[in-house]
Amino acid sequence: LPKVLARTLVEATFYNDLDASLRHAWEELSLAGRDRRHGFRNLQLASVAADGTPRIRTLVLRGVEPDTATLRVHTDRRSDKLDELRLQPRVAVHAYDPVGKLQLRMLGRAELHLDDAIADAAWAATQDMGRVCYRVLPAPGTPLSAPGEAVFATAADADPGRAHFAAVRIQLDMMEWLYLAQTGHRRARWTAADNAWHGTWLAP
Ligand SMILES: Cc1cc2nc3c(=O)[nH]c(=O)nc-3n(C[C@H](O)[C@H](O)[C@H](O)COP(=O)(O)O)c2cc1C
């Protein structure tokens, strides 16, 4: 199928349908959790620092659970963001997929998993290439006197990276959706209350 035609067919399934638009957004997020080439794969997580100023960085989307409205990302527990999330678990998440012409702006609450079953399962699913990052010494963000000064501890039977690993689940409670189309942009917002999403169209 030519790409434009495929897109028109997909678009027709949600373009003027609020419930279908929310379902489509979660389907695309779920795809991104499995497909490294999806536009939503590298999302932006914004947190608030102790001094009240915003912080933002790119993280890989590792897992998506539409039923519980959660996203999962992985990070180093020694990183600045972990301290920020401990102090202020409210976060904003941004994702844009240029292929699907879809922007998602989300709000949620970060839940840290360090040494529990969720962190164990997330760690077990990571590849050795990804685990190397967690073996870096000194801690991420430490000033160095030379660029190559950081070292990577070698993995023994017990990977030293595991002690630095954190899975972060983000429980979403707001999703704002913007779909770009030549026939007219579509914008909507859903908020979660009483275990259900309540949505409204917005002027684009
Ligand atoms: C494409 C891309 C993907 C990234 N993925 C991750 C990731 O999954 N986890 C992570 O901790 N940092 C990731 N980073 C690095 C972060 O953006 C950030 O620089 C680092 O985590 C330090 O952030 P902090 O000092 O705010 O804690 C990624 C960066 C890029 C450019």
The ligand as a Tripos MOL2 file, in Angstrom:
@<TRIPOS>MOLECULE
LIG
   31    33     1     0     0
SMALL
NO_CHARGES

@<TRIPOS>ATOM
      1 C1         18.4770    9.0420   22.3610 C.3       1 LIG1
      2 C2         18.7970    9.0800   23.8410 C.ar      1 LIG1
      3 C3         18.3140    8.0870   24.6590 C.ar      1 LIG1
      4 C4         18.5740    8.1000   26.0300 C.ar      1 LIG1
      5 N1         18.0510    7.1150   26.8250 N.ar      1 LIG1
      6 C5         18.2720    7.1510   28.1470 C.ar      1 LIG1
      7 C6         17.6700    6.1720   29.0040 C.ar      1 LIG1
      8 O1         16.9190    5.2920   28.5770 O.2       1 LIG1
      9 N2         17.9190    6.2500   30.3460 N.ar      1 LIG1
     10 C7         18.7260    7.2260   30.8630 C.ar      1 LIG1
     11 O2         18.9110    7.2480   32.0860 O.2       1 LIG1
     12 N3         19.3010    8.1620   30.0960 N.ar      1 LIG1
     13 C8         19.1000    8.1540   28.7430 C.ar      1 LIG1
     14 N4         19.6580    9.1170   27.9510 N.ar      1 LIG1
     15 C9         20.5110   10.1480   28.5670 C.3       1 LIG1
     16 C10        19.6240   11.2070   29.2470 C.3       1 LIG1
     17 O3         19.0110   12.0040   28.2540 O.3       1 LIG1
     18 C11        20.3800   12.1020   30.2430 C.3       1 LIG1
     19 O4         21.4270   12.7610   29.5680 O.3       1 LIG1
     20 C12        20.9650   11.3260   31.4210 C.3       1 LIG1
     21 O5         20.0600   10.3220   31.8530 O.3       1 LIG1
     22 C13        21.2760   12.2500   32.6020 C.3       1 LIG1
     23 O6         20.0960   12.9050   33.0240 O.3       1 LIG1
     24 P1         19.9640   13.5760   34.4830 P.3       1 LIG1
     25 O7         21.2740   14.2200   34.7880 O.co2     1 LIG1
     26 O8         18.8510   14.5400   34.3530 O.co2     1 LIG1
     27 O9         19.6560   12.4850   35.4720 O.co2     1 LIG1
     28 C14        19.3840    9.1280   26.5790 C.ar      1 LIG1
     29 C15        19.8550   10.1390   25.7470 C.ar      1 LIG1
     30 C16        19.5740   10.1210   24.4090 C.ar      1 LIG1
     31 C17        20.0890   11.2480   23.5540 C.3       1 LIG1
@<TRIPOS>BOND
     1     1     2 1
     2     2     3 ar
     3     2    30 ar
     4     3     4 ar
     5     4     5 ar
     6     4    28 ar
     7     5     6 ar
     8     6     7 ar
     9     6    13 1
    10     7     8 2
    11     7     9 ar
    12     9    10 ar
    13    10    11 2
    14    10    12 ar
    15    12    13 ar
    16    13    14 ar
    17    14    15 1
    18    14    28 ar
    19    15    16 1
    20    16    17 1
    21    16    18 1
    22    18    19 1
    23    18    20 1
    24    20    21 1
    25    20    22 1
    26    22    23 1
    27    23    24 1
    28    24    25 2
    29    24    26 1
    30    24    27 1
    31    28    29 ar
    32    29    30 ar
    33    30    31 1
@<TRIPOS>SUBSTRUCTURE
     1 LIG1         1 GROUP 0 **** ****
